């Protein structure tokens, strides 16, 4: 938008690839996906499963992982004209009230 007005766009805040993992898992939690599925998506070998369950539980949650990724895949693969435009701004600094 700033480019259309003739001014330079605001610089993007620094980010790391790990931020994408955090964002993805946060979106899954918001979509009420289970923590087991999120752990498998992140390729965590044990995650929250401990003890005997960690030894015997070998289910890969493939169908659930596919369902967790489907909404994001639909968005990414949609033609650009159909994608909603998201304006991402850095959070405002906290305001302290005395």
C-alpha positions as CSV (number, residue, x, y, z in Angstrom):
1,X,0.0,0.0,0.0
2,X,2.8,2.4,0.8
3,X,4.3,1.8,-2.7
4,X,1.0,3.0,-4.3
5,X,1.1,6.2,-2.2
6,X,4.6,6.9,-3.5
7,X,6.6,6.2,-0.4
8,X,8.9,3.3,0.4
9,X,7.4,0.3,2.2
10,X,8.1,-0.2,5.9
11,X,10.9,-2.6,6.6
12,X,9.9,-6.1,7.6
13,X,10.8,-7.1,11.2
14,X,13.5,-9.8,11.4
15,X,12.2,-13.4,11.5
16,X,13.7,-16.9,11.5
17,X,12.5,-20.2,9.9
18,X,11.6,-21.3,13.4
19,X,8.9,-18.6,13.5
20,X,7.1,-20.5,10.7
21,X,7.0,-23.7,12.9
22,X,5.6,-21.7,15.8
23,X,3.1,-20.0,13.6
24,X,2.0,-23.3,12.2
25,X,1.5,-25.0,15.5
26,X,-0.3,-22.0,16.9
27,X,-2.7,-22.1,13.9
28,X,-3.2,-25.8,14.6
29,X,-4.0,-25.1,18.2
30,X,-6.5,-22.5,17.1
31,X,-8.1,-25.0,14.8
32,X,-8.4,-27.4,17.7
33,X,-5.9,-29.9,16.4
34,X,-4.5,-32.3,19.0
35,X,-1.1,-31.9,20.5
36,X,-0.2,-35.4,19.2
37,X,-0.8,-34.2,15.7
38,X,1.2,-31.0,16.2
39,X,4.1,-33.0,17.7
40,X,4.1,-35.3,14.7
41,X,3.9,-32.4,12.2
42,X,7.0,-30.9,14.0
43,X,8.7,-34.3,13.9
44,X,9.1,-34.4,17.6
45,X,10.1,-37.9,18.4
46,X,8.5,-38.1,21.9
47,X,6.8,-34.8,22.6
48,X,4.4,-35.1,25.5
49,X,4.1,-38.9,25.3
50,X,6.3,-40.4,28.1
51,X,6.9,-43.7,29.8
52,X,5.3,-46.8,28.4
53,X,3.2,-44.9,25.9
54,X,6.3,-43.4,24.4
55,X,7.6,-47.0,23.8
56,X,4.5,-48.5,22.4
57,X,2.6,-45.7,20.7
58,X,3.8,-45.8,17.1
59,X,0.8,-44.3,15.3
60,X,1.9,-41.7,12.7
61,X,-1.4,-39.7,12.6
62,X,-1.0,-39.4,8.8
63,X,-4.7,-38.6,8.1
64,X,-4.8,-36.1,10.9
65,X,-1.6,-34.4,9.8
66,X,-3.0,-34.1,6.2
67,X,-6.2,-32.6,7.6
68,X,-4.1,-30.2,9.7
69,X,-2.2,-28.9,6.6
70,X,-5.2,-28.8,4.2
71,X,-6.4,-25.3,5.1
72,X,-2.9,-23.8,4.7
73,X,-2.3,-25.7,1.5
74,X,-5.6,-24.5,0.1
75,X,-4.6,-20.9,0.8
76,X,-1.0,-21.3,-0.6
77,X,-2.2,-23.0,-3.8
78,X,-5.1,-20.7,-4.4
79,X,-4.7,-18.2,-7.3
80,X,-3.4,-14.9,-6.0
81,X,-6.6,-13.1,-6.9
82,X,-8.6,-15.3,-4.5
83,X,-6.2,-15.0,-1.5
84,X,-7.2,-12.6,1.2
85,X,-4.6,-9.9,1.6
86,X,-3.1,-9.9,5.0
87,X,-1.2,-6.9,6.3
88,X,1.2,-8.0,9.0
89,X,2.5,-5.3,11.3
90,X,4.9,-5.7,14.2
91,X,3.1,-5.5,17.5
92,X,2.8,-2.1,19.1
93,X,5.1,-1.4,22.1
94,X,3.3,-1.9,25.4
95,X,1.7,1.1,26.9
96,X,2.1,1.7,30.6
97,X,-0.6,3.5,32.4
98,X,0.2,5.1,35.7
